[in-house]
Amino acid sequence: MYVRVIINISIPSQLISQLFRFCFALTGENLNEELLKAGLAWHYKYFDKSIKFSNLEKIARKNQKGIWSMPNPIAPWDFRRASKQYSY
């Protein structure tokens, strides 16, 4: 069973990136950690210096989970940069 909860709030734009850096599920789990553990996310070290997140990504890479099971995964920031070069 799924429950949809709609909350309408106003957030100043300068706070949005700070608020969404850590996302938590209703169960209290940190979604960022879970995505890194499963190999479904990259740790963007330029903006976040968390050793914990860095270690979770290293473990996922070592165990070839998710995107790390691919032969040559491309970081999102590299993909966007390349896409801009070849856009029409």
N, C-alpha and C positions, 0 to 999 in steps of 0.2 A: 504494500500500500504506500502511495506517495502522497505527501501533503505539500501543497503550494502555499507559501507564505509570502505575501507582498507587503513590503514596507517602503513607504515613500519618505525619504530623508534628503536634506540638502547638505552637501559637503563642499567646502571651498576647494577649488581645483588644485591648489598647492598641497593639500593634504591627501588627495586621492592616491598617489603613488605610495605614500607612506602607509596608508590604511590597508592597501591591498598587497603589501609585501608578505604579510603573514595571513593566510586564509585558514580558517578552522572549520571543520565539519561540525554538524550538530552534536556528534558524539564526543567532541573535544579533541579529535586528532588534528594535527597540523597537516593540511593538505599539501603544502610545499614539501614537507618531509616525505610524505607518502608517495608523491609523484617522483621525487628524486630516488627513493628506494626502489621503485618499480622501473626505473630507467625511462620514465616518460617525460622528463624535464631536464633542462640544462641549468647548472648553477652559474648565473651571470656574475662572475667575480668582480667585474668592473664596478657594479653598484652595491654588491653585498659581500662582505669580507668574512662571513660566517664559516668558521672551521668545521662546524657540525655539518652544514650543507655541503661543503667541499668534500668531506669524508664520505657522506652518503652517495655523492656522485661517483667518487673513486671506487667504492664498493660495487655499485651498479655496473660501472665499466668493467671492473675485474670479473664480475659474474656474467657479463654479457646479457644484461637484462634490457628489455625494451629497445630503445633506439641504439643501444650499445651492441646489440646483436647484429646490426647492419654493418656491412664492410666499410663504408665511408660515410658516417653520419655528418650532416652539415649543420653547423650551429645556426640558429634562427637569424642572428645578426649578420652572419656571412651570407646567408641566403637572401636576405633583404638587400644587402649591399650589391650582390651580383644581379638581382632582379632590377635594381635601379639602373645599372649599366646597360641592360639589354631591353629596357622598356621602350615602347614605340611612341 
